Amino acid sequence: MDISAPVGQPIYAMFDGQVSYVTPKQSSTAGWWIEVVFEIEGTMYLNRYMHLDKIYVKNFEYIRENLSFVGFQLIYIISNGI
């Protein structure tokens, strides 16, 4: 699922999980992105937070749903939600 956010919007964790990967900043428009692994009822999932201007998490850090500040949105992406 792709969710749009306004430029500068603070982004918080959607689920409890562990940061599995933080990319180097890709470009001035692509920004940073991170991957977070989380579990729901025994099934593991991967969540990506993309197009971030700044990030505030590190590799292997455990983050908490709605409490962990991930970063700021870099650019506005028009999304169809898929």
N, C-alpha and C positions, 0 to 999 in steps of 0.2 A: 504494500500500500504506500502511496506517495502522498504526503501531506504538505501543503504549502504553508509558508509562514512569511509575514512581512519582514523586510530588511531590518536588522537590529533586534528582532524578537528574541528574548531569552528562551533557550531550549532546555527543557528538563527531561529527565529519564522517563520513558513510558512504562518501564517494567523494572523490577529488581533484577540485577544481572551483573556480569563481569565484563569489563572492557577487554576484548580479545585482540584488537588491532587499532592503532592510531596511525593514519597516513601522514606523510610529510605534506605540507601545503602544496596543492596541485598547481594552482595558478591564481591570478587575481579574481577570476570569476568562479572557478570550481571550488576553491577554498580547501579547508580541511574536511576529512570525514573519518568517522570512527565506526567500529563494529562492536556490538554488545551481544553476548550469548546469555540467554535466559531460559528458564524451564517452566513449563505449565503442565501440571498433571503428568509428570514423567517424560514429557516430550521436550527436546531441546530445540530452540529457535535462534535465529540470528536477526538482529535488528541493526540497520544502518542509519546513522545520522549524517547527512551530507550537506555540502555547501555552507559550512560553518566558517565564520570570519575568525573567531577565536575559540579555542577549546580550553576546558578546565578540568579534564580528566587525563589519566595516564594509562598506559598498557597495564592490564591485569588488576586495575582498580575495581573494587566492588561498588556499584552504584545502586541507589534506592529510588523506586518509583515516586515521581512528583517531588522528591526532596533533593536529588542530586542535580546540580546545575552543570549541564554539558557544554554549552557555549552560546554564541550569538549567531543568528542567521545572517549570511553574507549577501545573498541575492534572492530576489523573489522569483520563484519558479511557478509557472502556471501548470497545475497538475490536474489530471483527469481522475486521480484517486486510485489508479491501478499500479 
